[in-house]
Amino acid sequence: MKNDEMILRICEDKSIRLEFFENGQKRTKVISVETLTDCISRSLAGVRLTTGLLPANALSVTMDSDNGRRYAVLEFPDERATVTYMNTEYPDFPLPRLLFGFRIEDSGRISGINIGVPDLGKLTPDTRMFVYPFSNVSRFAMCTGANSLPHIQSLQQLANLPYYILSLPDNDDFYQERGNRLKMGHRDLLEHLRDKDRRYYYDHVLVPMPNTTLKDFI
């Protein structure tokens, strides 16, 4: 049987009516909400979203099927990296545990970067988050200034981007002394930390973010 037209009406009494027009003749059928939702669910059952290959340190990926945007969270795998403040380079500098969140447009353009500092131990949605103790980050959002970010063809290409971000020279934008428990200025904090280890951050430096856990980052 071929329908010329079908109209779905949700009436004021919350009943759902299907109106069929076949060869100029109208037929009406009343269906339940459960039947309608089941039909919609079955019609979407074949929709598949694929991330492609992911970096080995990927933590989570959120995909928007409407516009192709993605948000990928990676854990930085190293406890040390080379960082630069103004014109001073700090090789093999100790770091707290770091997460990087990348907002990627459908075109592959990276439109935003988040940096988060989670607690040590197994990561769960309820893992406590701490204030990023350095500069250029407001809450989670990183300011990249005039630095250009690459376009990517696959999420796997994100693997090396945290190293590039950490190598960018820091200034004092968004830096606040209350962002560390020692209440130190930026350069003083870097000089103080250069011979410490990761554990030292959690024992003496990091400030917890109020009412904020990993689920707020991912």
C-alpha positions in Angstrom: 0.0 0.0 0.0 1.4 3.4 -0.9 0.5 6.5 1.1 0.2 9.8 -0.6 0.6 11.6 2.6 0.9 11.0 6.4 0.4 13.6 9.1 1.2 13.2 12.8 -0.9 15.2 15.2 -0.3 15.6 19.0 -3.6 16.7 20.4 -4.5 18.8 23.4 -5.6 15.6 25.2 -2.1 14.2 24.7 -3.3 11.6 22.2 -1.3 11.0 19.1 -3.1 10.6 15.8 -1.8 9.5 12.5 -3.7 10.7 9.5 -3.2 8.8 6.3 -4.3 10.1 2.9 -4.6 7.4 0.3 -6.0 8.1 -3.1 -7.8 11.1 -1.7 -9.3 9.1 1.2 -8.5 10.0 4.8 -7.9 7.4 7.5 -7.0 8.1 11.2 -5.2 5.9 13.6 -4.6 6.6 17.3 -1.2 5.4 18.7 0.4 5.5 22.1 3.5 7.5 23.1 5.4 4.3 23.6 4.6 3.1 20.0 5.8 6.4 18.6 9.1 6.5 20.6 9.7 2.8 19.7 9.3 3.6 16.0 11.7 6.6 16.2 14.2 4.6 18.1 14.2 1.7 15.6 14.5 4.2 12.7 17.7 5.6 14.3 19.2 2.2 15.2 21.4 2.2 12.1 23.1 5.6 12.8 26.8 5.1 13.5 29.4 7.6 14.6 33.1 6.7 14.4 36.0 8.5 16.0 38.7 7.1 13.8 42.0 6.2 15.4 42.6 7.8 18.8 45.8 8.8 20.5 47.0 6.2 23.0 46.4 8.7 25.9 42.9 9.7 24.9 40.5 9.9 27.9 37.1 10.7 26.2 35.6 12.0 23.0 32.3 13.8 22.6 30.8 14.1 19.1 28.0 16.3 17.8 26.3 14.4 15.0 24.5 17.6 13.8 27.5 19.7 13.0 30.5 17.4 13.2 32.1 19.1 16.1 34.2 17.0 18.5 35.7 17.5 22.0 38.6 15.2 22.8 40.3 15.0 26.2 43.8 13.6 26.4 46.0 13.0 29.5 49.5 14.3 29.1 51.7 11.2 29.6 54.9 12.8 31.0 55.7 14.2 34.4 58.2 16.7 33.0 58.5 18.9 30.0 60.4 21.9 28.8 58.5 25.1 29.5 59.4 28.8 28.8 58.5 31.9 30.9 59.2 35.2 29.1 62.7 34.6 27.8 63.7 31.9 30.4 63.6 28.2 29.4 63.1 25.6 32.1 64.1 22.2 30.7 62.9 19.0 32.4 60.4 21.0 34.5 58.1 19.0 36.8 54.4 19.2 36.1 51.2 18.3 37.9 48.9 15.8 36.3 47.5 17.5 33.2 44.5 17.0 30.9 44.1 18.7 27.6 40.7 19.2 26.0 40.5 20.1 22.3 37.4 21.5 20.6 37.6 20.6 16.9 35.4 21.9 14.1 34.1 19.6 11.3 36.8 21.3 9.1 39.5 20.0 11.4 40.2 23.5 12.8 41.0 23.5 16.6 38.7 26.2 17.9 39.5 25.9 21.6 41.8 24.3 24.2 41.1 23.5 27.8 43.7 22.6 30.4 42.7 20.8 33.6 44.6 19.5 36.7 43.0 16.4 38.1 43.8 14.6 41.4 46.2 11.7 41.4 44.9 8.1 41.3 42.3 6.4 39.2 40.3 8.9 37.1 36.5 8.9 37.6 33.8 11.5 36.9 34.1 12.5 40.6 37.8 13.0 40.5 38.6 16.4 42.2 40.0 19.2 40.0 42.6 21.8 40.9 43.3 25.3 39.8 46.0 25.4 37.0 48.8 27.1 38.9 50.4 29.0 36.0 49.3 31.5 33.4 47.1 31.9 30.3 44.3 29.7 31.6 41.0 31.0 33.0 39.2 28.2 34.9 39.8 25.6 32.1 40.0 27.8 29.0 43.4 28.5 27.6 44.3 31.7 25.8 46.6 31.0 22.9 47.0 34.6 21.9 48.4 35.1 18.4 49.8 31.5 18.2 48.2 29.6 15.4 46.9 26.1 15.9 47.1 23.4 13.3 44.2 21.9 11.4 44.0 18.1 11.9 42.7 15.3 9.7 42.2 12.8 12.5 42.1 12.8 16.2 45.2 10.7 16.3 47.1 13.9 15.3 46.3 15.5 18.7 48.9 13.3 20.4 51.9 15.7 20.0 49.9 18.9 20.4 50.2 19.1 24.2 54.0 19.2 23.8 53.6 22.2 21.4 51.3 24.0 23.8 53.6 23.6 26.7 56.5 24.9 24.6 54.8 28.2 24.0 56.3 31.1 26.0 54.2 32.0 29.0 53.6 35.5 30.2 51.5 36.7 33.1 48.1 36.8 31.5 45.5 35.4 33.9 48.2 34.6 36.5 47.0 35.0 40.1 49.1 34.4 43.2 46.0 33.0 44.9 46.1 30.2 42.3 48.8 28.5 44.4 48.9 27.8 48.1 52.4 29.4 48.4 51.0 32.7 47.2 54.1 33.2 45.0 54.5 35.3 41.9 54.9 33.6 38.6 58.7 33.6 38.3 59.2 32.9 41.9 56.9 29.9 41.7 58.8 28.5 38.6 62.1 28.9 40.3 60.8 27.2 43.5 59.4 24.2 41.6 62.2 23.5 39.1 63.8 20.9 41.4 60.6 19.4 42.9 58.5 16.5 41.7 54.8 15.9 40.9 53.8 14.9 44.4 55.1 18.3 45.7 52.3 20.1 43.8 49.6 18.1 45.5 51.2 18.4 49.0 52.1 22.1 48.9 51.0 24.0 45.8 47.6 23.2 44.2 44.4 24.9 45.2 41.2 22.8 44.8 38.5 24.2 42.5 35.3 24.5 44.5 32.6 22.1 43.6 34.4 21.0 40.4 35.2 17.4 39.3 36.4 15.7 36.2 32.8 15.5 34.8 32.9 19.3 34.5 36.0 19.1 32.3 35.0 16.2 30.0 
